[in-house]
């Protein structure tokens, strides 16, 4: 065992070299990404002031990206306005010029949306740099009102941070960097989905006493095609089937249409005559937000719709649990 020690130390040195190189590469890519967003924001800001273009410039640019570069992420109308806002917020403030490229774009988005003053933005920027905060850890500190508490106390406070969730180098690659490089997320989407679904299933059975579990990846047939529902339950209180679908990414209206196909298939193949129409629950986990939507049969009366909404698990509670399970899944993948 002792004879191997010199080799182990050398191996550790080599790993350190690799990690250091990866860290520098990530920081350089992130720097270029932030500068790119700033430069695009500057161009949009200047063109928006042009009498010929005005506010229509952003929409036309978003339409151009959608038509010609559909695979480029983050360049929709909302994303382009964020770049414009980013440039306009900091263009006249030399204090931030050296800080901007040291933060991820996800952190910048949270700071821009949540902070009201330049002093507060600078406070959280410095906190991110010193603490190497991930986007979710930064969100926790902002949501807890850490800046306000600090200003009231006028003495250093220790942020309530889980050390294991600090962003260290390229271990916590920002999704915007991954999109920019067009490489897959290091956390497999399917693995993330499996982990979240596992926890959701346990939570639903624990809190929703009327829910009875039927199956996972439950097959339904629509036309000649087979589709698979992530989680299928029976709700005794509503006397109906309840299908849960988890999507990794932003909510899209077509998810409701697809869920309605599943519900029609369930009602056609499984629903008994004395049972009510099936209900669908769509859960979307994106880098910025968690969305929960219900899909209900159009044949339901207003009274029945109210009863479904009353007896199903509250949307806000599902959103909170979804966020919690995302963080848990990411933490496990990082260990």
N, C-alpha and C positions, 0 to 999 in steps of 0.2 A: 504493500500500500504506500509506504513512504517513498519507494523508488519512483512512483508515478507522480509525486507531488511536483517536481520540476516541470514535467510535461504539462500537468494541469494548469500550472501558473502561466506557462507559455501559451497554452490554448486560450486561457482567459484573456491574455494580452491581445491575442488575435481577434477574439470576439469583441473586445473593447474598441479595436481599430475599426472593425466593421460597423459597430453601432455608432461610433463617432462620425464615420463617413456618411452613413444613412441620415444621421441627424443634420449634418451640414447640407446634404442634398435636399432634404425636406424643407429646411429653412430657406434655401435659395429658391426653390420652386414656389414656396409660399410668398416670398418677397416679390417675385415676378408676377404672381397672381394678383396680389394687392395693388401693385403699381399698374397692372393692366386695367383693373376695375376703376382705379382713380383716373387713368387717362381716358377710358371710355366715358366715365362720368363727366369729365371736363368737356369732351367733345359734345356730348348730349346737352350739357348745360349751355354751352355757347350756341348750339344750333337751335335750342328751344327759345333763345332770346331773339333769334332771327325772325323778322316780321313775316318772311315768306313761309317758314316752317311752323313756328310756334309750338304749342303742346302736341300737335299732330305728329311731330317728328318721332317721338318715342313709340307711338302706336305703329307707325309705318316701319320703323326699325324692327320692332318685335314681329310684325307680320313678315318682314323680309327673312329674319332668322328662321321663323316657323316654316316658311315655304322652301328655303334653300339649304338650311342647316338644321334639320329637325332633331338631329342627335346631340346638338350642343345644348347642354343644360344650363339653366340660370339666366338665359337671355330672353325671357318673356317680358311682358310689359312691367310686371312687378319688379323683376330682377333689374331691369334697366333703370327704373326709377330709383332703386336702391343705390345704384352706382352714381347716379346724378346727385342724390342726397349725400352720399359719402364724400364726393368731391366738394360740394358746396358747404358742407359742415366744417371742413378742415382746411380749405384753401387759403384762408387768411390767418391761420394760426401756426406760426413757426414752431411752437412748443411740441406739436404732435408729429412733425415730419419724421423724426427719428423713431417714433414709437409705432407708427402705423404698420410697418412691414413686420413687426415682431409679434403681431396678433393674427390669429386665423380669421378668415372672413366670417365664419359662424359667430365668433366672439364680437366682431365689429357689428354684425347685424343685431345682436342682442343689445349691445351698448347703444346703438343708434335708436332702437325702438323703445328702450326702457328709460334712458337717462334724459333729464330735462335740461341740464346746464352743462357747459363745457367743463366746469370744475368736476362735476360728477363723472363725466366721460373720462377725463384724465385720471381720476382716482381709480376707476375700474381698469383702465388700460394698464396702469402701473401695477395694479394687483395681479392682473393676468400674467404680465411679464415676470414678475417676481415669483408668483406661485405656480406658474406653468399650468394655468387652469384650462380644463376642457370646457367646451361650450355649456354642457349641462351643469358643471360645477359653478361656472360664472353665473348662470341663470339662477341657481340656488342662492348665491350670495346677494344678487340684486333683488330677488323676490323676498328675501328675508329682511330687506331694508338696511343692509350692512352700512352703506354710506351715511344714511340718516343717523343711525345709532353712533357711528364714529364722530359725526359732526356735533352731536349733542353731548357726547362724553368728553370730547376734546382730549382724549388720551388713546393710545394704541389699543386696539381690540384684536383678539385672535379670531380670525374667521373660523366658523365651524365647518371644517373641511375634512373629508376622508382622504388621508394621504394616498391611499391606493388609487384615488380617482384624479390625481394630478396628471396633467398631460406631459409626458416625458418624451421629447424627441418625436420620432416618427411612429411610435407605438400607437398614438392616438391620431392617426392621419385624419385631417379635416376632410369631410366628404366633398367640399368644394375643390380641394386640391385633387382628389381622386377623379372627380368629374372633369377637371381641367386637363389632366393627363390621360383621360379616357382609359383608366385601369379599374379593375373590379375592387370593390370594398374588401379589405382584409378579413372582415367578419362576414362569412358566407351568409347571404340573405336567407337561404333556406335554413341554415343552422339557427340564425337569429329568430326566424319565424317559429321553428320548432320549440325553442326555449320559451318564447312568449306564450305560445299556445298551451304548453304544458302547465304553466302557471295560471293562465286564464281558466283553463278547465277546472283546476282545483278551486280557484276563487269563486267561479260561478256555482259550483256544487256546494260550496261552503255557505255563501251568502244567499243564494237563490234557492231556498228550501223547496220550492215547487219544481225545480229543474231536475230532470232525470236524464242521465247521459245515455245516448244511443250509439254514437260512433264518431271516429275521427277519420278524416279523408273519406267521407261517406259518398259512395258513387250514386249519381243520378244521371239519367239519360235524357238528353234534349235532342230530338230528331235522331240522327244517326251517330251523334257524338256523346261520349262519356265525359262527365265533369265530376269534380270531387269537392265536397263541402268540407271546410276545415274542421268544424265541430258541429255536431248535430245533437240537439237535446229535445226532450218533450217537456212542455210546461203544463203541469197538472192544473194550476189555477186558471189558465186561459184555455185549456183543452186544445192545445195546438203544438205543432212542431216549431222549433226555433233553431234557425241556421246561423252560425257565426262564421264570418269570413274575415281573415286578417290580411291586410295589404301593407307591404313595406314601401313607403313612399307617400306622396301627397294624395289627398282624396281626388277622385275623378268621377264626374257624373255618370260615366258608363258603368261604374261599379254597381250602381243601383239597378240599371237595366239588366245586368248579368245576374244579380241576385234575384230579381223578379222572375227570370227564367228558371232558376233553381226552385223558387217557391211554387211556381206553376207545376213543375215536375213532381215536387213533393206532394202537392195537393192532388195531383192526378194519380200518383202511384201508391201513396201511403195513407193519406188522410181518410179517416172513416166518416161516414155520413153524419154522425152526431158530433163531430169535432169542428173546430173553427179553422179558418184559413191560416196557413203557416206564416211565420214572421221571420224577417231577416235582420241581423245585426252586423253592420259593416264597421270594422275598426281599422283605421289607417294610422300608421306610425311613420312620420317623416322626420327629417332632420330638424325641422322648426316647430312642429306641432303634432298633437294627437287629435284625431277626429273620430267621432262615433256617430253613425247615422242608422236609423231604423228604416227598414223597407216593409211596408204594410200593403196588404191586398187592397185594390181599389174598390172591391165589393163591400168592404167594412163600413158599417154605419158610423156616424160621428160618435155615438155612444160607445161603440166597440173600440174605436180608435182611442178614446179617452181611457178605456179600461186597459187596453194593451200598454199604453204609456205609463199608466199607474202601476201596473203589476210587473212590468219588465224592470231590470236593473237600471238605476238612474244613469243617464248619459255621462254626467260630470264625474260620477264615481268610477265608471268604466274608463274614462279618460285618465283619471289619476292613477288607476291601477295599471293601465297600459303604459303610461310613462314610467312607473315604478319597475315594471317587468322589462322594459327596454333597457333601463339603466342596469338592472340585475344581469341581463343577458350579456351586455357589453362588458360589465365588470368581470364576469366569469371567463369571457373570451380573452380578456387581457391578462388573466392570471398565468 
